Amino acid sequence: MKRWSEEDHTLKLILDGKILESGSAPLDETACAFFGFDPDMYEKRIIIYYEGREFPSYLEAENAGSVLSWSKALLSRILGEFPDYEDYYQDHPKPEEEAPALLFDKESEDVYVLRLSLPWSESLRKKQAFFDYIGIGDETEVFEDAYEIAFLKNFFEELSGRGQADAFMISGKLKKYFEERQKTYGEQDRRAKKQIEDIENAGLDAVLSFLMEGPYKKYSQMGLMNLKRVDDHFVFALPPELIDEISTDDKNFLVDNLASKLEAYFDRQDAPSLSDSLNAFIIDYSTYFGKDFRYSFKDVILQAIPAGLSNTGLFPSQEYRISGYAGSDTWTEVPYVSVSKKKDRNALIQYLLDKDQMKLYLTVSLDGSEIEKHIRKTGIPNADEVTARALRETADTLRSQMDGGDFSSEVDEVTLSDAKLKNAIIFFREYTDGAPDDQTIEADLKEALDLLGKVENLESEPQPLEEEPKEENAQEISEEEVQEELPEKKPEEIPSSNEETEEEKEEASEEAPKHQEGEEKESEEASRVSEEQVPSEEEEVSEETVLVPEPERTEEEKTEKEEKADQAPEKKKIDAIAKAEEVAAALKEPEVSRISVSKISEAAIHNAQEILKETKRDEKPEKMREEIYEPLSVKEGADEIVRFMRGKGVIVEENDIYNLLLSLKAVPLIGLTGASSSDRDDLIRTFSEAVGADAENGQFTQVRMKNVKDPLALLFGSASRKGIVEEIEEEAQAFPRRPYILYLKDLPSGTQADLLGELISLSDSRHREGGKIRTDAYYVEDHSRTVRLPDNLIISISPEEGYREEDNLSRLSLIQVPELPITPEKGHEEKAKPFAASFITPQYVRFSESGEDDAAFSEVITLLNAMNAVLSKAGARLTRKQMDEIRLYLLENARSGLLSQETALDYILLEKVLPGLHGTGEAVESCLVDLFMICAGTKNRSLVRTYNGQGGLFPKTAKKISEMVKKIDHEGRAAIL
């Protein structure tokens, strides 16, 4: 049977012992398509959530085919649930339908939720169903109110090893929390249907009674807990099947996760009024349009307005999706906020802004996603025009069949520059003097909601489409609609987590097409339609994932539904796709000219350029006057750096500095180890000063990472403040010829490994765009803005002593820093020169961009391939990505002539090969010994423990291997650190 299969948006991987032991699985076409992986990508990083926790994983293209690899931390969790897998596979040598499997649900682009399926384990199924219900990140839509979140949090805080939590302790903590909220904010939870009355004077019995009728009742019905009496105490208790499944680590994780959800819940509730948010949208959008896209004004569109719409109560999260769109990488000409049904979606409610005239339109519009999807499948080159015409034909038909009431039907009066958005409008209401008050807004939304229901139930037969002459100077914007979703799950169900959040979809969307200034150009965009635009099919929740059965409909409810059915017995959904296909057929002729497109006016572009000039002029004008030093050769520049560093008392071998420079020119992310922390600090700081990047001019930044509570927020920012990388990015973009160096010292083990994984992922995502090297975007926690690593930024990382996240370190160029003399004699201090960033940063993303043939390195590649055979014994083979980085290193060395080929390869083996060899077991030690014999040029295996660093082709590597083998003797474990 097939190992990979996809059904109902879930990818299933049948497990065997080899997959479990290696933590990786070969991918077939089905799996590659599901993960969106092309082998030409070399490597792609994805995020896997297992039981609520985030585990970075990788898709890699290797010689034998593509492979999915997940972290050892995730592997250990899976094996912890299935420790007797060897015995199982001895009794079941062939995979079966009911065999153990991994189930992947796509949460968003490059984010997946994973479940382990052991058909015989009911307790594991219930545990994972519970984690699916809780959801990932800051999702809170599954909870009816804050009391549910706080109650569940307090339950796990008080949970004992016997799976019990004292009922009055939970009541007391919950009372204290909401009492403090009442004092601070004047309310407990205004969205809650029922609150604790007079909480300041309420006794614990009253609070417990409130909990019994509210949160406890819900969780008890779900099978999550029950109430017991132990001696004279009442306790809330886990069911027996979950006591052994919920570990101490699980409990601590749930407490932290629920605390974050509680904070996020009130952040959304305390959003500004809908009227204020819409006014800000109308008045301020045009101001920000010409500025940097990272400005936090996007919060108004992506967060504030959707939150305000949600707070009206008109759009229950079980039924509706609310999302905003401000653009992708650049501000869009027509921003909008949409409200659509989650199931059977044909039309939607939208707020559309004409930024130039400051007009806001509340519309009932067609959802054109299915239409555009079908049109693009035809391969017609002018898909945007076809889509716009098909939408207009369908909207006209609908208007002729219904009354819009107080909403206008004169769509030609709408002044939007996007033809698709304009032609999709059925009825609209225009606001020209700002937004009305909240009461009027809600009344208008109720009318729009009523119209939406009528449109959804209209019967629309496709009409023959006649050719229409094109309007002269017609303009259309071809943009992908990237939306931010407010996710929701039914509280009585525990669904699979496979809906995409809109902020993450924004991450996956393709860039809007570029346009020439001052002239029209043909639109040839064939970008895919955002998955958010595609109506989601009705999802069935399996018996396995439902902890609470759906309540049966009462006779009254049945009667009401039957009456509605009688009123519209023959109604069916809008058949706009047939109309779209007719349009496509009518226009699929070679001589049909394509519609002209002009995305941004010449005046807007000029304005943006002037603003950028003024910004640069205001920032550190002294830098603008400095000249950039560009050495005549790499050797000349490298020797300048060596002289400066020695003048500062940093006495190291020239080759060590040459190697550092070559490593940076291959990959702009390196690790530093091998010497004391202070030596590493001195080396990188002095090197930075030598190229003109110091703390005084802001081009060198050192950050100590030990004891940092939230390292990701420190580096990349949070909802309330910018991060260090974001601040560096802004200046680095203003001064692209300057090198910027960020040094992260004392990186600890543990959760901070996610930071290193994120940095590696961003560095690996480098690609060429418009002649520049860019990385993918890192989305700040609230998705209000993105951060990228500039191409003139170098990041160096120094792990603390005893660092144990070797899997991430093995993907760096891990430079072994030599020990510096304790009392060096200072030489003549040289004046630092402001080197050009291009001197120390990579010129290419991949070796193939260089245009060089790697035949000159054939001997090295042959040797590395031979070593790969040895490395495979310990599961430490070099990846294609690493081999490409090695080629780039060798290319830069060959062009500069800094090192001999043997010396260069010695550094490569030391920094790219050995970090992957770590752990315990005979395979690791055997692999190290075999490599030692190659590097030391000996057949005597016993010399590995007595080698003095002399002899052989690669003495540095041989000496380090000797140290690692002796570490196995003393500590029982091999490690590069």
N, C-alpha and C positions, 0 to 999 in steps of 0.2 A: 504494500500500500504506500501511497505518497506520505512522505514525512511532514510536508507543509501543506496545509489546506486552509482556505478562507471561506467563512460563512457568516452572514449577517454582520459584516464589518469586524469580525474577530478572526485573527490569524492563529492557527493551532499548530504547534510543533510537537510531534510525537517524540518522547525522550527515549534515550537508551543510555547504557552505562558510559559509553565513550563521551557523549555530550556532557553528561553530568561531571565526569572527571576533568574534562578540559575547560569547561565553562565557555564553550563556543560551539557553533553549529554551522555547517555549510548551507548557503542560501541557494534556493532554486529560483526560477523566474517569478513564481507566485510571491515568494517572500521579498524578492528585490522590488517588485512592483508595489507591494504593501508598504515597505519602508521607504519607497521613493529613492532607491539607491541605484546608481549607475556605476559599473566597475571603473569607468574612466575617471571617477571622482577620487580614486585611490582609497580614500578613507572618509567616512562621515560619522560624526558624533551624534548620538541620540540620547535622550533621557528616558530611563525606564523607572516607573514608580512601582514598587512592590510593597504592599501593605502600608501605603502612605509615604514611604521613604523614597528619596531620589537616589538613583544609581546611574552614573554616566556609563554608557556602553558604546560600542563602536562597530561599524560596518566597514569591512576592509576587503579590498581586492587583492588577492594573492595569486601566485602562479597556478595553483590548483583550482581556483575559483573563488567566489565571494564568500565571506564568512562573517557571521555575527558573533561578537565576543562581548561578554559582560564581566563585570568586576568580580574579584574574588570575594568581596563583601557580600554581593548578591548571591554568588555561588554558595557561600557558606550558609546563608539563610535557607536556600532551597534544599541543600543537603541536610540541614538541621530538621527539616520536615520529612525527609525521605532518607534516613540514615542507613536503612537496610536495603539500599538499591541493588547491591551486588547479589544478594540472595534472591531478590525478586527476578533479576534478569537471568539468573541461572535457571530458574523455573519457567521463565517466559522469554525464551531466546528471540522470538519474532514479535515485532510490534503488532498490536491489535487496536481495534477501535476504542476500546476502553482502557488502553494502556495509559500510564502517566504521561502528562502533556503539559506544556506551557501555553497559556492563552494570552495573546497580545490584543489589547483594545487601543485604538488610536484616539488619544485625547486631543491632540493638536499636531501641527507640523513638527515632526521630530520629537514628540513627547508621547509615550505609550504607557498604559497601565497593564501590569503583568499579574496573572494569577497562576498558581500551581494547581493542576487538577490531578488529584489522587482519588480515583473513583470510590475507593473503599473508606475514605476518611471523611466522615460527616462533620467532625469537629473542625477540621481545616476548612471545609467548605463554608461553614457558618462564620468562622473567623474572617475569612477573606471577603465574604459577603458584607460583614460589618464594616471592614475597612473601605470597601467600595461605597458603602452608604455614607460614611464620614466624608469621603472625597479627598482630593489632593489640594495642597496649598491653602488659600484663604476662602475656599468655597463655603458659603453659608446658606445657600438657598434651600437646602434640605431641612433646615431648622425653622420651625414656625416662629419662634421668638428667642430672645436672649436667655430666658430662663432655661430653655432646653439645653443650650450650649453650656451655660454655667453649671447646671445640675450634672451633666455628663462629665465635665471637667473635674468637679469636686468629687464625684464618685470614684474616678480613677486616682485622684490624689489620695483619697482615704483607703483605697483598696488594699487589703492585707494579702499575705501569701495564701490564705485560705479562700480568697475570692470574695471577701465580705467587706462592707464599708458601713460604719455606724451611721444610722439614719439621722440622728440628732446632730452629729458633727457636720454632716453635709448641710443640714438645714441651717445651722449656725453660720457656716461660711457663706452660704448663699444669701442669708439675711444681711450679713455684714457688707457683702459686695454691693448689693442693690441699695442698701441704706446709704453707703458712701456716694453712689451715683445720684440718689435723691438729693443729698446735701449739695453736691457739686453742680449738677446740671438741672436740678429742679424737677426731675422725672426719673423713673426707673427704665421703662422701655415703652415709648409711646406707640409702638407698632403692635405690642402684645394685646390680644383680645381681653385677657384677664390678668390683673396684677395683684400683688400682695397688698392688701389694704392696710393703711396706717403702719407702714413697715417699721417705723421707728419704735412703735409700742407693741408690735406684733410679737407674740410669744413663739417659742419653737414649735409648740403643738400646732399653732395656726399656720406656720410656714410649712411644716410637714404635711398638713392637710392639703395645702395648696399644691405641693409637689405630687402628692398621691393622685390628685385629680387632673394634674397636668402632665409634666414631663415623665414622671414614673409610669403613669398609665400608658403612655405611648411606647416607652421602651420595654415595658412589660409585655405588651401585645406583640412587640417585635421579637420577643424571646431573648432579649439581651440581659434582663435581670428579673429578680423576684424579691419579695419581701419575706424575711424570716424573723422569728423571735429567738434569740440566743440568750439564755438566762433571763435577765431583766431588761435586755436591750433589743431594740429593733434594728435590723441590718438589711441593707440592700445587698443582694448577692448575685454573682455571676451564675449562669446555669452550669451544671457539672461539666458539660462537654467543652466549655470555654475556659475553665479554670486553668487547665494545663497548657492551653494554647496561648493565653495572654501572659507573656513573660514580663519580667521586671523592666526590660528594655522597651517592650511594647507599651507598658503602662506609662513610663516616663515620656515616651514619644507622644502618646495620646494627650497627656497633660499639656505639653508644650504646644502641640498642634491646635488643641481646642482653645488654649489661651490666645493664640494668634487669630483664630476664627472669631472669638468674642470681640477682640479689638477691631477686626475688619467689619464686623456686623454693625458696630456703632459708628464707625467711620462712614459707612454708606448711609446710615440713618441720619447723620448730622450734616448731610450735604446741603448746599444752599437751596433756596426755594426755586421752583421750576421757572417762575417768572424772572428772577434775577439771573439765572443761568442762561435763559434764552436771550435776555437783553445783552448779556456779555457776548454771546454768540453773534448777535446782529451787529453790535457796535464795534467790537474789538477784532473780529476775524481779519478784516482787511488790513488792520495795522500790523498784525503778525505775519500776513501773507508774504511780505517781502523779506522776512527775517529768517534766521536759522530754524530749520524744521524741528530742532530739539527743544524749542521753547515749550514750557510747561502749559501753555494755553490749550494744548490738546486735551488737557484734563477736562475742560468744559464740555468738549464734544464726546470724549470717550468715557468720562466718568460722571460729571455733575448732571448733565441733562438726562442720561439714562437712569441715574439714581433718582432724580426728581420724578421722572415718568413712573418708575417703579413705586415710589412713595405715594402716588395718587391712589393706588389700589385698584385702578381700572384694568391692569394687565397682570393677572396672577401668573407667577413665575412658572407654574405647572403648565401653562398653556402658551405663554408668549415669550419671545426672545426680543431683547432690546439691545441695539448696537449702534455705535457711532463710527463715522469715517471722516478723517481729516486729511488723508493722503497717504502715499507710500514713498518715503524718503523726501518728498517735497509736498508742500501744501497743495491741496486740490482746488481747482477753480470753483467747484460746487460741493461744499461739505454737506453732510447730512446726518441725521439720526433716524433710525428705522425701528418700527415695531411690527413684528410679524408673528404669525402663529407658528408653533413648532411643528405641527403636523398638517398635511394637506394644504400647504401654503401656495396660494395663487396670486394674492394681492397683499399689500402692506400699507401701513400708515407711515408717512415720512415728514420730517421737518427738513426742507431744502432751502439753502441760503444763496441768494444772489448778493455776493459780497460787494459788488461795485455800486449797486443801487440801495444796498442795505435793506433788501426785501426778504422777508421770511415767508415761506409757503408751508402751510399744513396741508398735506395731500393724501388722498387715497389713490394709490398707484398700483400698477401691475408689477408683479415680481418677474423680471425678465430673465432670471437665471437659466431656467429650463429652455427658454427660447434661444438664448445665446449659445447654450451648450449644444443644442442640436444644429444650429447654424454653423458653428465652428467645426463640427464633425464633417460637414459637407466639403470643407477645404476651400470654400469660396474666399478669395482674397479680401473682399470688402465686407467682412462680417459685421463690422460696427454699423455700417449703413443699412445692411439687411435687417439687423436686429432693431434699429431705430424705426424703420418703416413697418416692420411686423408689429411692434408695440403700438404704433400709432393706429394701425388698422384695427387691432383688437380693442384698444381703448375707445375708438370711435364707435365700434359696434356695441360696446357695453353702455356707453352714454345714451345711445339711441333706445336702449331697453329699460332704462330706469331713471328715476327722478333724484337729482342730487340735493334737493331741498335748498337750504341756504348756502350750500357750497357752490362755487362757480364751475361752469363747464367750459368756459371760454379759454381753452388751453393755449391758444395762439397769443394771448395776452401775457403769458408767463415769460419772464426774461431770463431764462437759464441758458447758459452756453453749452450745456451737455445735452446733445440731441436724444440720447437714450433715456436719460432721467426725465427730460421734458415730455417726450412722446409717451412715456409710461403713465403719465398722470391721467386719471379718470376725472376726479373732481378735486377742487382745491379751495383754500381760504388764504387770503393774502394779508400779511401784517406789514404796514409801511411806516408806522410810527413807533417802532419798538414792540415789545411783547406786552400783551394785556396782563391784568392781574391773574393770580392763581385760580380764582373762581371762574373767570371767563375761559381760561385755558382748559380747565377741566370740563366745562360745558362744551367747548369746541371738540375736545377729544372724544367725548361721549357721542357727539354727532358723527365724527369720523369713524368711530367704532361701529356705530349702527350701519353706516354706509359700507364699511368693510364686510360686515355680515351679509348684506344684500349682494355685494359683488361676488362673494364666495359661492353663493347659491344660484347665481344667474346661469342660464343655459346660453351658450354662445356657439353658434355654428360657423365654421370658417366660410368666408365669402371669397369668390374669385378676386384675385388681385390684378388690377390693371397697372400697366407701366405708368409711372408718373415722371414728369420732367423734373430734373434736379433743380433745386433753388440755387441761384448764383450766390457765391460767397458763403455757401452754407458751411457752418463750422461745427465740428463735433469733437468731443474729448473722449479718447479711448483710455479709460482708467479701469484697473481692477478694483473691485469693491472689497476692501479689506476692513472687516468690522470687528468691533469689540463686543463680545457676547457676555450677557449676564446669565451664567449657567444656572440650571435648576434641576432638582430631582424631586420626585414625589416623596413626601415624608412617609407614606405607608409602604414604599418600596425601597429595595436596595438594588438600583440598576447598575449595569456595567458602565464603567466610566469611559465613554467613547465620544462625548461631544466636545467639539473644539471651542476654546475660549477665543473671543474675537481679537484680543491683544496678540495671542500667539499666531492667529491666522495672519495678522498684519506682518508677523515675522516671516511667514511662508510666501507672501504674495510677491509677484514679480514687479519690477520697477515700471513706473509709467513711462511711456515712450518719450524720447527726447525730441524736441522740435527746434528748427532753425529760427533765429531771431529775424523778425521783420518780413518773413516770407512764408508761404504755405509749402507744405511738403506732403507727399502721399503717405497715407496711413497703411502700413503693412503689418500692423501688430497682430499676432496670432497667439496672444497669451491665453493661458487657460483661465477658465472661470473659477473664481473663488468658491471653495466648497461651501462656504457660508451661504452663497447665493442659491445653492441647489436645495430644493425642498427635501427635508429629511423624511424618509419613509417611516411609517408607523412602526415603532419598535415594540416587540413582544418581550416581556420580562419573564424569564423562565422560572419554573417552580423552584429551581435551585437558588435563585437570587432573591426571592420574595420571602421575607420573614413574616409579613402580615398579609393575609389574603385580602383581595379586593372585596369590599362590602357589597353584598347583593343589593340590587336596586329594589326599592320599595314599589308597591303597586302604583302609588301616586306618581313616582318618577317614571315608571314604565308608561303610564297613561299619557303623561306630558310628552314623552318622546314620540309615542304613537300619533298623538294629535299633530305634532309638528310634521311628522312624515306624511300624514294625510293632506296637510296644507300644500305640500310640494312633492307630490308623488313621482314626478318625472324629472326632477332637477338633476343636473350633472355639472361637473367642473368645467372651467373655461378651457376650450380646446384651442389655445393660442399656438401650440406647437405646429399644428397642421397649417395654420396661416403662415408661420415662420418658414416652413418648408416650401410653401408656394412662393414666398418672396425670394427665397434662395434660388429656386428653380428659375424664376423670372429674371434674376440678375446674374445668373452664372454664365455669363457670356464674356469672352476675352475683350470685346471692345468697350465694355462698360467701364467708364472712368471711375476712379475711386474718389471718395469724398475728401476734401481738403481739411486739414486739421491745423489749428493754431492753439496750443495749450495756454501759453502765457504771453500776454501782450508785450510788445517791445518796450512800452513805457514801464511796465512792471519789472521787466528784467533790468532795465537801466536803473530803476530805483533801487532794486536789490543790490546791484553792483556798487552804487554810490554809498549805500549804507555800509556794505562790507569795507569799502575803502576808508570811510570815516572811523569804523571800529578799529581797523588796523592802525590808523594814524594815531588813535588815542592810546593804544596799548604799547607801553615800553618803547617810545620812539628812539631811544638810544640804540636798540637792536637794529632798527631799520637803517641806521647810518653805518653800522659795522660792515666790514668786508668779509666775505666768506673765503676761507682758505681751502684751495683745491690743489693738493700735491700733484707734481708732475707724474708721479708713479706711486703705486701702493707701497713699494719698498721705501721710498723717500718719506711718505707719511708715517709708516710704521716705525721707522727709525726716529722720527720726531717724537712720537709717543713714548718710545723707550727712553730717550734722553730726558724728557720731562719727568717721567716716573722715577728715574734714577736720581734726578736732581732733588726730588722730594723724599728720597730715602727708601723708596720701594725698589729694592734690588732683587730682580728676578732674571732668569735667563731670557734672552731675546726670543727664543723659540716659544716660550710660554705666552709672551705677549702676541707674537705672530699667530699662534693658535687661537687665542682669544678673539683676535680680529677676524680670522677666517671663519670661526664658528658663528660670529655675529653676521657676517656677510652671507652665510648659508641660511640661518634661521634667526629671527630677532627675539628669541626667547631661550635663555640659557639658565643652567643651574650652576651653583658654585659650591664646591665641597672640598674635602681633602686636608684642609689646614684648620687652624683655630678660627673661631668666628671673627676675631679682630683682624686677622690677616686677610680674610675674605673681604671684610669691610674696607680695609685700606686699599686692597687691589682694585676693587671696582670703583671706589670713589676717586682714586688717583688717576685711573684710566679715563674716567669721565672728565675730570678736570683737564687732562691732557688733550682732549678733543674739544675743549671749550664749553663743556656742560658742567656747571657747578651749582651749588645750592643758592648762591647769591643771585645769579641771573635766572634762577628758576628752572634750569634745564636738567638738573639732577635732583631727584627726590628719593630719600631713604625712609622706609617705613618698617618699624619693628612689628611683626605680626603675632608674636607670642602674647597670649592673654587678651587678644582682641575678641570681643564678644560676637560681632557680626562682620567677619572679614569681607564678605561680598558687598555689604552695604558700605563699608569703609572705602572699598576700591571703586565700586560702580555706582554708588549713591542709593538713595531711598526716595520715598515720596516727598520727604520734607527737605532734603538737602542733596547737593551734588557730591559725587564721590571723587576720589583723587584722580582716577583715570579720566573721568569726564572733564575735570579741570585741565589736566594735561592735554587732553584731546583738543580742547578749544584753542589753547595757545599754540599747540603744535600745528594745527591747521592754519593759524594766522601766520606762522613762520615756518613754512614747509621745508626750507633748506637747512634749518637748525636741527641738530640731533637732541633728542630728549631721552634721558635714561632714568628708569624707575627701578629702585633696588628694594626688594622685599626680603628682609632678613629674619632669621629665626622662625621660619615657617614650621609650626608644630604639626604633629600627627593628629588624626581624629577628623572631626567634621571639616577642618580647614582644607582637607584634601579636595573638597569640592571646589575650592577656590583655584587650586592648581589645575584641576581638570577643566575648569571654565576657561582659564587663560590658555591652556593647551588647545582647547577646542577653537577658541577665537583665532589663535595664531595659525592653526591648521586650516581655518576657513579663508585664508588669504586668497584673493583672486584679483585679476587685472581688470580694471574698469576705467574706461576713458583715459588710458595711458598711465593711470595710477594703480598702486596696489592697495586694496581695501580688504577689510575683514567683514564677516557677517556682523549683524547687530546683536549686542547684548541688551535685552530689555530690562529696564529698571523695575523693581518689585511691583510697582503699581501700573507698569506698562505705559506710563505717560511720556516716556522719552527713551531713546536708545543711545547706546555708547558703542563706539568702535575703537579698535586699536589703530592709531595713525601709522602710516608707513615710515615715519621718522621717529618712532618710539621704540626703544630697546628696553626689554624687561629682563632683569636678572633676579634669580631667586636663590636664597641660601637657606636650606633646611636646618632646623635645630639638631643638636646631637641626639642620636637615637631615633631619628625619623624613620618611620616604618611603612610609608606609602610608596614602596618601590615601583609599583606598576606605573604610577604617573611619572616618577623620576626617570624611568627607563625610556620615556618618550621625549626627554630633554637632551640637549647636548650638555652632559654633566661634567663640567670642567673641574679638573683636580688642581686646586690652587696650591702652589708650593709654599712651604713655611718661609716667612720673611726673617732676615737676620734680626736678632734681639737688639743689637746696638749697631745699626748700620752707619757708615760714614756718608754724610750727605755730600753730594756733588754740587756742581754749580746749577742753581735753579734756573730752568728755562721759563720763558714766558709762554703761557698757553696760547695756542692759536685757535680761532673759531672754525673748526673743521666743518666742511659741508656734511650734511647728514648722509648723503649718498656714499661717503667714504666708508662708513661703518655699517650701513644697513643693506639688506639684500637687494640685489638688482633684479633677480628673477624669483618667481613663485615656484616654478618647476624647471628642471634641467632642460626639458624640451623647448622652453622659450629662448634658451641661449643660442640656438642654431648650431651648436657644436655637436660633433660626433663623439660618442664616448669610447671610440676605439682606442684612444690614447690611454684609457684607464682599464683596458681589457684584462690586464694581469691582476689588477687590484680586484676587479669584479669577480674574476675567476676564484681568487683566494677567498673573497667574502662568501661566495656561493658554497665553497668547500666548508667554510666555517659554519655556514647555516645548517649543513648536515649534522655537524657536531652539536650546534645549539638546539636543534630539534629534539634532542634527547631530554632536554630540560624545559621544553616548551618555550624557548626564548628566541625563536627565529626573528631575523630582521624583517620588517614589513617593507612593502614597496615604497611607502612614504619615507621611511628611514633610508632606504637605498637611494632615493632621489636626493635627499639632503646630503648624503655622503658624496654623491656625484657633484653637487653644487660646491661643496667644500673643496673637493679635488680640482674642480674647474678654476675656482678663485685662486687656489694655490699655484696651479699651472700657469695662470696668466701673470701672477705677481712674482713667482719664483722665490717665495719666502722660505719654504721648507723643502727638503728633499722628499721624494715620494715615500720612502720608508719611514721617515720621521712623521710625515703627515698621516700615514696609515696607523702608526703607533698611537697617535693622539685619537684617531677615529675609533680604534678598537677600545681604547681606554674609556672614551666618553660616550660612545654610541652602542657598544656591544656589551660591555661588562655590567652596566646598570640593570640589564634585563635578567641577569643571573643572580637570583637571591632565593632564600628559603632553606628548607631542610631536605634530607633524603640523599640517597646514593646517586641519583641521576644528576643532581646539581654538582656534587663534588666530582663525579666522573667527567662531566662536561668541562669543569674548570681545569682539571688536570690535563685533559686532551688539548685544550686551548693553550695551556702553559707550554706544553711540548712544542707546539707550532711556534709560539712567540719567542721562546728561549732557545729554539733550535737544538733540542735534545730529545733523545728517546728514553731517557731515564726519568721515570715518573716520580721517583723519590726526591729528586732535586727541587720539587715544588715547595718543600718546607724549609729548604736551606738556601734558596736563591738570594744573591746579594745585589741584584740589579745590574750585573755585568754580563755581557754576552747575549747573542741572539739578535734577530732582526728588530724585535719590538720590546726593548728592555723595560719601558715604563709600564706597558700592559702586563708583561711577565711578572714584574715586581708586585703590582697590585693584585694579581691572581694569587701569588704566594701569600700575601696578607689575608686574602679572603679565605683561602684554604685553612690557614692557621686559626682564623676566627671560627671556622667550623669545629676545629679541635677544642677550642676553649669555650665557645658559647653554643655550639650545636647548630649554628645557623650561619649561612653565607649572606653577606650584605656588602654593598658598595661603600656604605658610609662607615 
